[in-house]
Amino acid sequence: MTDNIARQPKGIPVGGQFAATTHSEPDARLAVAGEHQAILAEMGAAARAGMAHSSAGYVATLMKNSPEAVYEENAATLAAANGCTVEDIRGIDAVFNHSERPLRVTGTGDGLPDELAAAGLTGELTPYAGSNPDIADGAWTYKSDTGRELVLSRTEDGSFFVWNEDRDEDYSFHLETSPDYATPAACFESVQDALWTVAVVDANYNMPGGLRSGDFYELRELTLDQDVNGDPFGEIMTSNDDGMWTRLRHDFKTGTTTVDRDNERLDGMAADWEMAAVFEGLHSEPANGDFHAHARNVFGALLAEASKDPDARPWAAKLAEKKTSR
C-alpha cells in the first residue's frame, strides 16, 4: 500500500510517478532544536565566565574578528576586563563562533540536560542504565571532562540528586538539593562540589602518607570546604569498633584542629588522646608525638595535593598557592 505517499496532482509534470514528499516541517523542527541547543551552549559559556549572555555575545564578536597573531593577547585583555580567565574567553569564542557544544547529550529524557547546559556544565550525559534502586527513573550518567562519573537525577518533587557510585563501595555518597533551592545554577554547583569531593578522596589515596582505614578506626569522610563565611576548613570523619564517631576539624585560617566525639566537643587531654587515637588508627602518626602539628601537616599536604586536581575548586587552588608562596 502506498496511500501515504504524496502524489503529484494530474497535469503538472514532475518527471516521475510521484511528487517529492515535503520535509519542511521536520527540517523546521531540526532547525529550531539546533538553535535551542546553540542558545543553551551560549548561556553555559557565559555562566562559566560569570557574565551576562549579552556581554558574552559582545566578547564573541570581538574575538571573531581577532587576528590570529594577537588572539591570545586579546583574550587576556578581555579576561582582565571581565574578571574571568583566558580559558573562559576561549570558551566563549568556541561556542559562539565555532559551534562548540561543551555538554554532549546522548539519548532523550527530561529537561535536566538543558538546565545544566545553560548553567555551564561540560562533559557528557547519557541515560542511566545502572541498577541502584534508590536512583529515580530517568536519571542521567554524567562523565566529566576529567573522566569522573556521577549520576544526576531529579525526583518528582523537584529535588536534585548527585550520586557517586564508588565501584568498590568504599566511598559512595549522594548530595541532595531540595526543590526550593534546585535552580540550574545550584544544581551545577552541586555537581562541581561532588567532583571536588571525589578529587579530595583521590588525592588522599594517591599521596604519600595518606590516611587509611585500620583495624579499629575506619575512615568515613574526608572533606576540604568553606564555611558560610568563606573560611576554608578540612575535616576527617571516622568511626571505631566501639560505635563512636570522631570528627577532626582543621581551620586553615587559624591553624588549629578541634575534636568532636559523638557530637561532643573534647578539650584538653581528652582531645589530645582522641586525636592521637584517630591518626594512629588511620596509619598516620608523627615521629615526635606532636599530633597538633601533625594535623596541620596532614591537612596541608591534602590541600596541596587536591589543589592540583583538574576538578579543584578555585578557592582551594588559591589557598594552596598562598600557602606555598609563604
C-alpha positions in Angstrom: 0.0 0.0 0.0 1.3 3.5 -0.9 -1.6 5.6 0.3 0.6 7.7 2.5 2.9 8.8 -0.4 2.2 12.3 -1.7 1.3 12.1 -5.3 1.7 15.0 -7.8 -1.7 16.4 -9.0 -2.6 15.3 -12.5 -1.5 17.6 -15.3 1.6 19.0 -13.6 4.7 17.3 -15.0 7.4 16.4 -12.4 9.5 13.9 -14.3 8.3 10.9 -12.4 5.4 9.0 -10.9 5.4 10.6 -7.5 5.9 14.2 -6.3 8.7 14.8 -3.8 7.4 14.3 -0.3 7.8 17.6 1.6 10.2 17.7 4.5 9.7 21.3 5.5 8.2 20.5 9.0 10.9 18.1 10.1 13.6 20.4 8.8 12.0 23.3 10.7 11.9 21.2 13.8 15.6 20.4 13.4 16.4 24.0 12.9 14.6 25.0 16.0 16.2 22.3 18.0 19.6 23.3 16.8 19.0 26.9 17.6 17.8 25.9 21.0 20.9 23.9 21.8 23.1 26.8 20.5 21.5 29.2 22.9 21.9 26.8 25.8 25.5 26.4 24.9 26.0 30.2 24.8 24.3 30.6 28.1 26.6 28.0 29.6 29.7 29.7 28.2 28.5 33.0 29.6 27.7 31.4 33.0 31.2 29.8 33.2 32.7 33.2 32.6 30.4 34.8 35.2 28.9 37.3 32.7 25.5 38.0 31.1 24.7 36.4 27.8 24.6 39.7 26.0 28.1 40.6 27.4 29.4 37.2 26.3 27.9 37.8 22.8 29.8 41.1 22.6 33.1 39.4 23.7 32.5 36.7 21.0 32.1 39.4 18.3 35.4 40.9 19.3 37.2 37.6 19.3 35.7 36.6 16.0 37.4 39.5 14.4 40.7 39.0 16.3 43.7 38.3 14.1 45.5 35.1 15.0 48.7 36.9 15.7 47.2 38.7 18.6 44.5 36.2 19.6 46.0 35.3 23.0 46.8 38.9 23.8 43.2 40.0 23.0 41.8 37.1 25.0 43.9 38.1 28.0 42.8 41.7 27.7 39.1 40.7 27.6 39.6 38.3 30.5 41.1 41.0 32.7 38.4 43.5 31.7 35.6 41.0 32.5 37.0 39.4 35.6 37.3 35.9 34.2 40.0 33.6 32.9 41.6 33.4 29.4 40.1 29.9 29.2 36.6 31.4 29.7 37.2 33.8 26.8 38.4 31.0 24.6 35.3 29.0 25.6 33.0 31.9 24.6 34.8 32.1 21.2 34.5 28.4 20.7 30.8 28.3 21.5 29.5 31.5 19.9 31.8 31.5 16.8 32.7 27.9 16.2 29.5 26.0 17.3 31.2 24.0 20.0 28.8 22.2 22.4 30.6 21.6 25.7 27.8 19.4 27.1 27.2 16.5 24.8 23.9 14.7 25.4 23.2 11.2 24.0 19.6 9.9 24.3 16.4 11.5 25.4 14.8 12.1 28.8 13.7 15.0 30.9 14.7 18.7 30.7 17.6 18.3 33.1 20.3 18.4 30.4 19.0 21.7 29.1 19.1 23.2 32.6 22.6 22.0 33.2 23.9 23.1 29.8 22.6 26.6 30.4 24.1 26.7 33.9 27.6 25.9 32.4 28.1 22.1 32.8 30.5 20.5 30.4 31.1 16.8 29.6 28.8 14.0 28.6 25.3 12.9 29.6 23.7 9.6 28.8 20.6 7.9 30.2 21.4 6.0 33.4 21.5 2.2 32.9 22.5 1.1 36.4 20.6 -0.9 39.0 20.7 1.3 42.1 17.1 1.1 43.4 17.5 4.5 45.2 18.1 6.4 42.0 15.0 7.7 40.4 13.8 6.7 36.9 15.0 9.0 34.2 18.4 9.6 35.8 21.5 10.6 33.7 25.0 9.2 33.9 27.4 12.1 33.8 31.0 11.9 32.6 33.1 15.0 33.3 35.8 16.3 31.1 38.2 14.9 33.7 36.9 11.4 33.3 35.0 11.1 36.6 31.5 9.6 36.5 28.5 10.6 38.6 24.7 10.0 38.3 22.4 13.0 38.2 18.7 12.8 38.8 15.6 15.0 39.6 12.8 13.5 41.6 9.1 14.1 41.2 9.1 16.7 44.0 11.8 18.7 42.2 14.8 17.7 44.3 18.1 17.3 42.6 20.5 14.4 43.4 24.1 13.8 42.6 25.3 10.3 43.2 28.8 8.9 43.4 28.6 5.2 43.0 32.0 4.0 44.1 32.8 0.8 42.2 34.4 -0.8 45.4 31.6 0.6 47.6 34.2 2.2 49.8 33.2 5.7 49.2 29.7 6.0 47.8 27.7 9.2 48.6 25.0 11.4 47.3 24.3 15.1 47.5 20.7 16.4 47.6 19.4 19.9 46.7 15.9 20.5 47.9 13.1 21.7 45.5 13.1 25.2 46.9 16.8 25.6 46.1 17.3 23.4 43.0 17.9 26.2 40.5 20.0 25.3 37.4 22.9 27.3 39.0 22.5 25.4 42.3 22.4 22.1 40.5 25.5 22.9 38.6 27.3 23.9 41.8 26.2 20.6 43.4 27.9 18.7 40.6 31.1 20.7 41.0 31.0 20.0 44.7 30.7 16.3 44.1 33.6 16.3 41.7 35.7 18.1 44.2 34.7 15.7 46.9 35.9 12.8 44.8 39.1 14.7 43.9 39.9 15.1 47.6 39.4 11.4 48.3 41.6 10.5 45.3 44.3 13.0 46.5 44.3 11.3 49.9 44.8 7.8 48.4 47.3 8.9 45.9 49.6 11.0 48.0 52.4 9.6 50.2 51.3 9.4 53.9 47.6 9.4 53.0 45.1 8.2 55.6 43.9 4.6 55.5 41.3 2.7 57.4 42.7 0.4 60.1 41.6 -2.5 62.2 39.9 -0.3 64.8 39.3 3.1 63.1 37.5 3.4 59.8 37.9 6.5 57.6 34.3 7.6 56.7 34.6 11.1 55.2 37.4 13.4 54.1 36.5 17.0 53.3 38.0 20.2 52.2 35.4 23.0 52.1 34.5 26.6 53.0 32.1 27.6 55.8 29.3 30.1 55.5 31.8 32.9 55.9 34.0 31.6 53.2 36.7 30.4 55.6 38.4 27.2 54.5 38.5 24.1 56.6 39.2 20.4 56.4 37.5 17.5 58.2 38.3 13.9 58.9 35.3 11.8 60.0 35.9 8.3 61.4 34.1 5.6 63.3 35.5 2.9 65.5 34.6 -0.6 66.6 33.0 0.8 69.8 30.4 2.6 67.6 31.8 6.1 68.3 32.1 8.8 65.6 35.0 11.2 65.8 35.4 14.4 63.7 38.7 16.3 63.4 38.1 19.8 62.0 41.1 21.9 60.9 40.8 25.6 60.5 43.2 26.7 57.8 42.9 30.3 58.8 44.0 29.8 62.5 45.9 26.5 62.0 44.0 24.9 64.9 42.3 21.5 64.9 39.3 20.7 67.1 38.0 17.3 68.1 34.4 16.1 68.4 33.4 12.7 69.6 29.7 11.7 69.1 28.9 15.4 68.5 30.5 16.4 71.8 33.5 18.8 71.8 36.6 17.4 73.6 39.1 19.7 75.2 42.5 19.4 76.9 44.0 15.9 77.4 40.8 14.2 76.2 41.1 15.9 72.8 44.8 15.2 72.6 44.2 11.5 73.3 41.4 11.2 70.8 43.3 13.0 68.1 46.3 10.7 68.6 44.0 7.6 68.5 42.4 8.7 65.3 45.7 9.4 63.5 47.3 6.2 64.8 44.2 4.2 63.8 44.4 5.6 60.3 48.1 4.7 60.0 49.3 8.2 60.3 51.4 9.5 63.2 54.2 11.9 63.8 57.7 10.9 64.8 57.9 13.5 67.6 54.4 12.8 69.1 53.1 16.3 68.4 49.7 15.5 66.9 48.5 19.1 66.6 51.5 19.9 64.4 50.8 16.6 62.6 47.2 17.6 61.9 48.4 20.8 60.3 50.8 18.8 58.1 48.2 16.2 57.1 45.6 18.8 56.1 48.2 21.0 54.4 49.5 18.1 52.4 46.0 17.1 51.4 45.2 20.6 50.3 48.4 20.8 48.3 47.7 17.5 46.5 44.0 18.1 45.9 44.5 21.6 44.6 46.5 20.2 41.7 43.5 18.2 40.5 41.6 19.4 37.4 38.4 19.4 39.4 39.9 21.6 42.2 37.7 24.4 43.4 39.2 27.8 42.7 39.4 28.8 46.3 41.4 25.6 47.1 43.9 26.3 44.3 44.3 29.9 45.5 44.7 28.9 49.1 47.3 26.2 48.3 49.2 28.8 46.2 49.1 31.3 49.0 50.5 28.8 51.5 53.2 27.6 49.1 54.4 31.2 48.5 54.9 31.9 52.2 
